Amino acid sequence: MANKTSVFCLLSSVLLLPGMLAAAQPCRDIVFKPLEAGLMRYGDTTRLGRPFAKDPTVIRHNGKYFMYYSECSYAKDRVPKNLPKYRTWWWGGIATSTNLVDWTRIGNISVEGAPVTVGWVAPCVKKFDGKIHIFAQGHDERGIDAPKDKAPNKLNVLWHATSDDGIHFRSDTDKPAFIAKNEWSLNRAIDAEVYRVGDRMMLMYATREHPTGNIQQLGMAWAKYGSAYRLSDWHELSIKAPFFKPDLPWEMKCIEAPTVIQRKGIWYMFYAGAYNHERQQIGVAWSMDGVNFTRWRNEPVLPHGPEGSWNAWESGHPGIFEDDDGTVYLFYQGKATLKGDYQLSCLKVEFVD
């Protein structure tokens, strides 16, 4: 365990007591196992005529599993007639399952009350406070509240909406929920992850360093738990510097797609290292307070597969999911070649003390 990245501490109201900090330790090992129900490979064929799905996030609701993911732009020869141009771009999709292996597409993510051009890409979907919440990225054609020298129109910002059934979402505002505003990055925010720490909802996001935009790093903000999670509710924590950035050779110039779970008083953050075209792999960091994270190991816990395998070029963009019975699963994307089709898969996760 080494290589700590931390630039701030949360206010004392959510920190653990000193004695608890001294006693808290991460697990000894993290083990991945196949699903009992069989092998999962999912790719949405709607837009390309061949499998393509990225950025998975999963919940369980009313006895079914719901998986939300990103779809790429339509192939030119597959664009439906009379479909508005903005609906041909990247968009979020939804599939359902009863066993985590066999998935059926039910349509695209659609949100009433939000601007129609928001694609709801790379979604983070969680159940809390009696509702299903989605936080996802999308262009804001109006360039709301963004300095043009740091981010022109169509910047990537985060949007928020809620649902009762996991299919029909509604937003109570036509403005973004979050725009990155700090001293070190572009006003860009993608790959949202939200989780609760005490009376606060934490938000992790990926962004690019300013001014070159070459390095992808992680920022963090918080809002009061139970708030409306609007733009005015979020407070930046990583103002001076990212809270997590690529430091290891395999991470290259990119850390993205954080996803967090708490086990026995420890927060574990699974994350993607390296850009997609550079053989992205998955690492893990841990935290005693849900804010300051230390790399659990300096090697990826889920590397890309051997040549010829379905994920030979990438095992990336993790999405952690805890089922109603406490079983933990890691969803992730993979592809066989640099220009290959993305598919989604899932493994059971065990934390060994």
C-alpha positions in Angstrom: 0.0 0.0 0.0 1.6 3.2 -1.1 1.3 6.3 -3.2 -1.1 8.5 -1.4 -2.9 11.3 -3.2 -4.6 13.8 -1.0 -4.9 17.6 -1.0 -7.6 18.4 1.5 -9.6 17.1 4.5 -13.3 17.3 4.9 -14.7 19.2 7.8 -14.5 17.5 11.2 -18.2 16.8 11.2 -17.7 13.8 9.0 -14.2 12.7 10.0 -13.7 9.5 12.0 -12.4 9.8 15.6 -8.6 9.5 16.0 -8.9 6.0 17.6 -11.0 4.8 14.8 -8.6 6.2 12.3 -5.7 4.2 13.9 -7.7 1.0 13.9 -9.1 1.3 10.3 -7.2 -0.8 7.8 -8.1 -1.8 4.2 -8.7 -5.5 3.3 -5.9 -7.8 2.7 -7.0 -8.9 -0.7 -9.7 -8.2 -3.4 -10.8 -11.3 -5.3 -12.8 -11.4 -8.5 -15.0 -14.4 -9.3 -17.3 -15.3 -12.2 -21.0 -15.0 -11.8 -22.8 -18.2 -10.7 -25.4 -17.6 -13.5 -22.9 -17.7 -16.2 -20.8 -15.4 -18.4 -22.0 -11.9 -19.1 -21.2 -10.1 -22.3 -23.5 -7.2 -23.3 -23.3 -4.9 -26.3 -26.1 -2.7 -27.7 -26.4 -3.3 -31.5 -28.9 -0.5 -32.1 -26.6 2.2 -33.5 -23.9 0.3 -35.2 -25.4 -3.1 -36.1 -22.7 -4.7 -33.9 -22.2 -4.7 -30.1 -21.3 -1.4 -28.5 -21.9 -0.3 -24.9 -19.7 1.6 -22.4 -19.7 3.1 -18.9 -22.0 0.8 -17.0 -23.8 1.6 -13.8 -26.4 -0.8 -12.2 -29.2 -0.7 -9.6 -31.8 -3.2 -8.4 -35.4 -2.0 -8.3 -38.7 -3.9 -7.8 -37.0 -7.3 -8.3 -35.2 -6.4 -11.5 -31.7 -5.1 -12.3 -31.4 -2.0 -14.4 -28.2 -1.2 -16.2 -27.5 2.2 -17.7 -24.7 2.8 -20.2 -23.3 4.9 -23.0 -24.1 4.3 -26.7 -22.0 5.9 -29.5 -23.3 7.9 -32.4 -25.3 6.1 -35.1 -23.6 4.7 -38.1 -24.5 6.8 -41.1 -26.4 4.0 -42.8 -28.4 3.2 -39.6 -29.8 6.6 -38.7 -33.6 6.3 -38.3 -35.7 8.5 -40.6 -36.8 11.9 -39.2 -34.6 11.5 -36.1 -33.4 14.9 -35.0 -29.6 15.3 -35.5 -28.9 15.7 -31.8 -30.5 12.3 -31.1 -28.0 10.7 -33.4 -25.1 11.7 -31.1 -23.8 9.8 -28.1 -26.6 8.9 -25.7 -27.4 6.9 -22.6 -29.2 3.5 -22.9 -31.1 1.3 -20.4 -31.3 -2.5 -20.2 -32.9 -4.8 -17.7 -32.1 -8.3 -16.3 -33.3 -10.8 -13.7 -30.0 -12.6 -13.3 -27.2 -10.1 -14.1 -26.2 -12.2 -17.2 -29.0 -11.9 -19.7 -29.8 -8.3 -20.5 -32.6 -6.8 -22.6 -32.5 -3.3 -24.0 -35.6 -1.2 -23.2 -34.6 2.1 -24.7 -32.7 5.4 -24.3 -32.5 7.5 -21.2 -35.1 10.2 -21.5 -35.6 13.1 -19.0 -38.6 15.3 -18.9 -37.9 18.9 -18.0 -34.2 18.9 -19.1 -32.9 20.3 -22.4 -33.6 17.8 -25.1 -30.0 17.9 -26.4 -28.5 16.5 -23.2 -27.4 12.9 -24.0 -27.1 11.5 -20.4 -23.8 9.9 -21.2 -21.6 7.9 -18.7 -24.4 7.8 -16.2 -24.1 7.3 -12.5 -27.4 5.9 -11.1 -28.0 5.4 -7.4 -31.0 4.7 -5.1 -31.2 7.0 -2.1 -33.5 9.3 -0.2 -36.5 7.3 -1.5 -35.8 7.9 -5.2 -33.7 6.8 -8.1 -31.1 9.5 -9.0 -29.2 9.9 -12.2 -26.1 12.1 -12.6 -24.7 12.1 -16.1 -22.7 14.2 -18.5 -23.9 16.1 -21.5 -23.2 19.1 -23.6 -24.7 22.4 -22.6 -25.3 24.1 -25.9 -25.7 27.5 -24.2 -22.4 27.4 -22.4 -24.1 28.4 -19.1 -21.9 30.2 -16.6 -18.6 29.1 -18.2 -15.7 31.4 -19.0 -15.1 31.1 -22.8 -11.3 31.2 -22.3 -11.4 28.0 -20.3 -14.3 26.1 -21.9 -16.2 27.1 -25.1 -19.9 26.3 -25.8 -20.8 22.6 -25.7 -18.7 22.1 -22.7 -19.3 18.8 -20.8 -21.2 19.4 -17.6 -23.2 17.2 -15.2 -26.9 16.9 -15.1 -29.3 15.5 -12.5 -32.7 13.9 -12.6 -34.9 11.5 -10.5 -37.2 8.6 -11.2 -39.7 6.4 -9.4 -39.5 3.4 -11.8 -35.9 3.6 -13.2 -37.2 4.3 -16.7 -39.0 7.6 -16.7 -36.8 10.5 -15.3 -37.7 14.0 -14.5 -35.6 17.1 -13.8 -36.8 20.1 -11.9 -34.5 22.5 -13.7 -33.2 23.1 -17.3 -29.7 24.0 -16.0 -26.8 21.7 -15.3 -26.3 20.3 -11.8 -22.6 20.8 -11.7 -19.8 22.6 -13.6 -16.2 22.2 -12.5 -14.9 25.5 -11.1 -11.4 25.4 -9.6 -7.9 26.7 -10.1 -6.4 23.8 -12.0 -8.8 22.3 -14.6 -11.1 23.2 -17.5 -14.7 23.7 -16.6 -15.3 20.2 -17.8 -16.9 17.5 -15.7 -17.6 13.9 -16.7 -17.8 10.4 -15.2 -19.9 11.4 -12.1 -19.9 9.3 -9.0 -22.0 10.1 -5.9 -21.9 8.5 -2.5 -22.9 9.5 1.1 -20.4 10.5 3.8 -22.3 11.5 7.0 -24.7 14.3 6.2 -23.1 15.1 2.9 -23.4 13.7 -0.6 -19.9 13.5 -2.2 -19.4 14.0 -6.0 -16.4 12.7 -7.8 -15.8 13.8 -11.4 -13.1 13.5 -14.1 -11.8 16.6 -15.8 -8.8 17.8 -17.8 -6.0 20.0 -16.5 -5.9 23.6 -17.6 -4.7 24.9 -20.1 -3.6 22.0 -22.3 -6.3 19.4 -21.5 -3.9 16.6 -21.9 -4.1 15.0 -18.5 -7.3 13.5 -17.1 -7.6 13.9 -13.3 -10.3 13.7 -10.5 -12.0 16.4 -8.7 -14.4 16.3 -5.7 -17.3 18.4 -4.5 -20.0 18.0 -1.8 -23.7 19.0 -1.3 -25.9 18.6 1.8 -27.6 15.2 1.7 -31.2 15.6 0.9 -30.7 18.9 -1.0 -32.0 19.4 -4.6 -28.4 18.7 -5.9 -28.7 21.8 -8.1 -25.7 23.9 -9.3 -25.9 26.2 -6.2 -25.9 23.2 -3.8 -22.4 21.9 -4.7 -19.2 23.1 -3.1 -15.8 22.3 -4.6 -13.3 20.6 -2.3 -10.4 20.1 -4.7 -10.0 23.8 -5.4 -6.2 24.1 -5.6 -5.4 20.7 -7.1 -7.0 17.4 -8.1 -7.5 14.9 -5.3 -6.4 12.0 -7.5 -4.2 12.1 -10.6 -2.1 9.6 -12.7 1.2 8.9 -11.0 2.0 5.3 -12.0 3.4 4.1 -15.3 0.3 2.0 -16.2 -2.0 5.0 -15.5 -0.2 7.1 -18.1 -2.0 10.4 -18.5 -5.5 9.5 -17.3 -7.5 8.7 -14.2 -11.2 8.6 -14.8 -14.5 6.7 -14.0 -14.3 6.5 -10.2 -16.8 4.3 -8.4 -17.0 4.0 -4.6 -18.3 1.4 -2.1 -18.0 1.3 1.7 -17.1 -1.9 3.4 -16.4 -2.2 7.2 -15.7 1.4 7.7 -13.4 1.7 4.6 -14.3 3.5 1.4 -12.9 1.7 -1.7 -12.6 3.6 -5.0 -12.3 1.5 -8.1 -11.0 3.7 -11.0 -9.8 3.5 -14.6 -6.2 4.3 -15.4 -4.9 5.3 -18.9 -7.1 6.5 -21.8 -9.3 4.1 -23.7 -6.9 3.9 -26.7 -4.0 3.1 -24.4 -5.2 -0.2 -22.9 -7.1 1.1 -19.9 -7.0 -1.0 -16.8 -8.7 -0.8 -13.3 -7.1 0.1 -10.0 -8.3 0.6 -6.4 -7.7 3.2 -3.8 -9.0 3.3 -0.2 -10.0 5.9 2.3 -10.8 6.1 6.0 -12.9 9.3 5.7 -14.4 9.0 2.2 -12.4 12.0 1.0 -8.6 11.4 1.1 -7.6 8.3 -0.9 -4.5 6.1 -1.0 -3.7 3.6 -3.7 -4.4 0.1 -2.4 -1.8 -1.3 -4.6 0.5 0.1 -7.3 -0.7 -2.4 -9.9 -4.0 -2.7 -11.6 -6.4 -5.1 -9.8 -8.2 -5.9 -13.1 -5.8 -5.7 -16.0 -6.7 -6.1 -19.7 -6.8 -9.6 -21.0 -4.3 -11.6 -23.1 -4.1 -11.2 -26.8 -7.0 -12.7 -28.6 -9.4 -12.3 -25.6 -12.5 -10.1 -25.6 -10.8 -7.5 -23.4 -7.3 -7.8 -24.8 -7.1 -4.1 -25.4 -9.0 -2.9 -22.3 -10.6 -3.6 -19.0 -12.0 -0.2 -18.1 -14.6 2.2 -16.7 -15.7 0.3 -13.6 -19.1 0.5 -12.0 -19.4 -1.0 -8.5 -22.8 -2.4 -7.4 -24.0 -3.9 -4.1 -27.0 -6.1 -4.3 -29.8 -6.3 -1.7 -28.1 -9.3 -0.1 -24.8 -7.6 0.3 -23.1 -9.3 -2.6 -20.8 -6.9 -4.5 -20.3 -6.9 -8.3 -18.0 -5.0 -10.6 -19.3 -4.1 -14.0 -16.8 -2.9 -16.6 -16.2 -2.5 -20.3 -13.7 -4.3 -22.6 -12.7 -4.5 -26.2 -10.5 -6.9 -28.1 -8.6 -4.5 -30.4 -7.9 -0.8 -30.6 -10.8 -0.2 -32.9 -12.9 -3.0 -31.6 -16.5 -3.0 -30.3 -17.1 -2.3 -26.6 -18.9 -4.9 -24.6 -19.8 -4.9 -20.9 -19.1 -7.7 -18.4 -19.5 -8.4 -14.7 -17.5 -10.1 -11.9 -18.3 -10.9 -8.3 -16.1 -9.0 -5.9 -14.9 -10.4 -2.5 -13.0 -8.3 0.1 -10.7 -10.6 2.0 -9.7 -9.5 5.5 
